[in-house]
Amino acid sequence: MYFILAVDDFDYMTDKLLTALMDKKAGFDGDFMRRIVKCIKVATDNTATFEFINHNMIREELNINGS
């Protein structure tokens, strides 16, 4: 029964994400990224999709050539 149970944890994970963002210091922090980003998918069309712990996603174009 436990395996078929659908859990809606959006509100909980959003609160967790907002708390992490409020505690963020300036500069890159790998530990911070591990806490808020569930996965990053890089596509062949030079875009990256970031999926956060609350399942929201952001898709960004990558500047691969440095121009």
N, C-alpha and C positions, 0 to 999 in steps of 0.2 A: 504494500500500500504506500509506503514511504516513497518509492521510486516514481510513482505516477502523480504525486502531489505537486501541484503548480504553486510556486512561491513568488509572490510579488514583493520584491525587496527594493523597489525603485526609491521609495521615500527614505529608507534606512541608508542605502548606498549614496543617495544624494546628500544627506546630512553628513555622512562620513567624508564625502568629497569636499563639501563646503568647509568643514572643520580643517581638513588638510590644507586647503587653499588659504585659510585665514592664518595658519601657522607658517606659511611659506616665507623663506628669506630670499633675498636677491641672489641671482646667479643660478647655474644649473645644479641640481641636486638629484642624483640617481636614485637615492632611497625614496625621495618624494615622488618621482616618476613611477617607481614600482608600486607605490601605495595608491596612486590615482588612475593609472592607465592599465586596463586589462590586456589590451594587445594593440600592436601597430602593424598594419598591413601596407606594404609598399607595392604599388602596381607598375606595370611596364609603361604606363602613360605619364610617368613622372609625378604621380600623386601618392600621398600617404593618407591612410584612414586611421585615425586614433579612436579606439573604443575605450571609454572610461568605465570605471567600476559600476556606475549606475546605468550602463548600457547605452548612454548617449554617444553619438559619433560625430567627429569632425573630419572633413576631408580637406586636405591642403595640397596645393601644387608645390612641388619641390623645385628648388633652383639648383639643378645638378651641375650645370656648366659654369657656375660662378658669375654669370653675367646679370 
